[in-house]
Amino acid sequence: MSNTALLTVSGLGKRFGGLQAVADVDLEVRAGEILGVIGPNGAGKSTTFSMISGALPCSTGTLHFDGKPLQGLPTHAMAARGIMRTFQHNKPFASMSVRENVMVGMHTRLTGSLWQVLAGTRGAAKAERDAAQRADELVDFVGLGEWRNADVGTLSFGQGRLLEIARGLASEPRLMLFDEPAAGLTPAECDRLSDIIRQISQRGIAVLLIEHDMRFLMALANRVVVLNFGRKIAQGTPAEVQADEAVVAAYLGDVGALADA
Ligand SMILES: Nc1ncnc2c1ncn2[C@@H]1O[C@H](COP(=O)(O)OP(=O)(O)OP(=O)(O)O)[C@@H](O)[C@H]1O
């Protein structure tokens, strides 16, 4: 893990009418680390995530990736810069196989060769073979090797989530944003997902993880940022934030969540 910030968020804020949903949030995600963001219900996690991923404009604040401003970039431009968001808008192409779906995820890296493929020019066959091989590696990495030729419509909910990760990795991101990835998964699927996210970070990809499931997040994150009523109230290692008085107080209404972690 490095100490250099890849994503820097400063003074981030969002106002919805009279409600200050997020106020003055600073955070940074470093190369190769897993940064978790937690907070009780309504703390502003989803709103923060949406602003970072570009789905929602910020009312205040700045976002920089690798030192360059991020605001106003469309999703495809963010992907081209190396930022990949999972689980909200990336619906799979239902009539395609698992492998084909992952190949589609490569388009930000394959622009030239993909056009060759479509146009049937020289080099096309090799480009397609390489893309299929890379897709197979990613499908194996997320544990869907047996289903590589299956129609994505036949995948379970949990498998669909693994496919999303393989598709996200296909664009060779430097930062992956995960929005509540454990939601709706069985305990066994959560364990598998946890392993995969850990391995992604070990490959040097930075991870920003917003998660309701405290046990899942605390076991995985290198550092944790805690939000409450839209403000950052603590940050540190999982052990540090679990021992932090402001964090304990924020979770008083939800003692089980912190005690379980
Ligand atoms: N589009 C919106 N319009 C108005 N208010 C909103 C909107 N989105 C969120 N809010 C409000 O902003 C606050 C923060 O919501 P947000 O969904 O970001 O919190 P959260 O931490 O993700 O909560 P949860 O854990 O319950 O999902 C809440 O009071 C919520 O009601």
The ligand as an SDF file (V2000), in Angstrom:
LIG
                    3D

 31 33  0  0  0  0  0  0  0  0999 V2000
  -32.5760   12.7220   -3.6200 N   0  0  0  0  0  0  0  0  0  0  0  0
  -32.7700   13.1120   -2.3540 C   0  0  0  0  0  0  0  0  0  0  0  0
  -33.6110   14.1310   -2.0560 N   0  0  0  0  0  0  0  0  0  0  0  0
  -33.8030   14.5440   -0.7870 C   0  0  0  0  0  0  0  0  0  0  0  0
  -33.1800   14.0030    0.2860 N   0  0  0  0  0  0  0  0  0  0  0  0
  -32.3310   13.0020    0.0480 C   0  0  0  0  0  0  0  0  0  0  0  0
  -32.0790   12.4930   -1.2620 C   0  0  0  0  0  0  0  0  0  0  0  0
  -31.1820   11.4610   -1.1730 N   0  0  0  0  0  0  0  0  0  0  0  0
  -30.9040   11.3410    0.1460 C   0  0  0  0  0  0  0  0  0  0  0  0
  -31.5830   12.2460    0.8720 N   0  0  0  0  0  0  0  0  0  0  0  0
  -31.4870   12.4410    2.3180 C   0  0  0  0  0  0  0  0  0  0  0  0
  -30.1150   12.7030    2.6110 O   0  0  0  0  0  0  0  0  0  0  0  0
  -29.7440   12.0790    3.8380 C   0  0  0  0  0  0  0  0  0  0  0  0
  -28.5720   11.1560    3.5830 C   0  0  0  0  0  0  0  0  0  0  0  0
  -29.0500   10.0500    2.8030 O   0  0  0  0  0  0  0  0  0  0  0  0
  -28.1280    8.8910    2.2560 P   0  0  0  0  0  0  0  0  0  0  0  0
  -29.0080    7.9790    1.4840 O   0  0  0  0  0  0  0  0  0  0  0  0
  -26.9480    9.4600    1.5900 O   0  0  0  0  0  0  0  0  0  0  0  0
  -27.6720    8.1880    3.6120 O   0  0  0  0  0  0  0  0  0  0  0  0
  -27.0690    6.7280    3.8230 P   0  0  0  0  0  0  0  0  0  0  0  0
  -26.0110    6.8780    4.8610 O   0  0  0  0  0  0  0  0  0  0  0  0
  -26.6960    6.1280    2.5350 O   0  0  0  0  0  0  0  0  0  0  0  0
  -28.3170    5.9860    4.4660 O   0  0  0  0  0  0  0  0  0  0  0  0
  -28.7290    4.4160    4.4270 P   0  0  0  0  0  0  0  0  0  0  0  0
  -27.6880    3.6900    5.2040 O   0  0  0  0  0  0  0  0  0  0  0  0
  -30.0440    4.4460    5.1540 O   0  0  0  0  0  0  0  0  0  0  0  0
  -28.8070    4.0400    2.9970 O   0  0  0  0  0  0  0  0  0  0  0  0
  -30.9810   11.3840    4.3630 C   0  0  0  0  0  0  0  0  0  0  0  0
  -31.6030   12.2320    5.3070 O   0  0  0  0  0  0  0  0  0  0  0  0
  -31.8270   11.2000    3.1390 C   0  0  0  0  0  0  0  0  0  0  0  0
  -33.2020   11.1810    3.4720 O   0  0  0  0  0  0  0  0  0  0  0  0
  1  2  1  0
  2  3  1  0
  2  7  2  0
  3  4  2  0
  4  5  1  0
  5  6  2  0
  6  7  1  0
  6 10  1  0
  7  8  1  0
  8  9  2  0
  9 10  1  0
 10 11  1  0
 11 12  1  0
 11 30  1  0
 12 13  1  0
 13 14  1  0
 13 28  1  0
 14 15  1  0
 15 16  1  0
 16 17  2  0
 16 18  1  0
 16 19  1  0
 19 20  1  0
 20 21  2  0
 20 22  1  0
 20 23  1  0
 23 24  1  0
 24 25  2  0
 24 26  1  0
 24 27  1  0
 28 29  1  0
 28 30  1  0
 30 31  1  0
M  END
$$$$
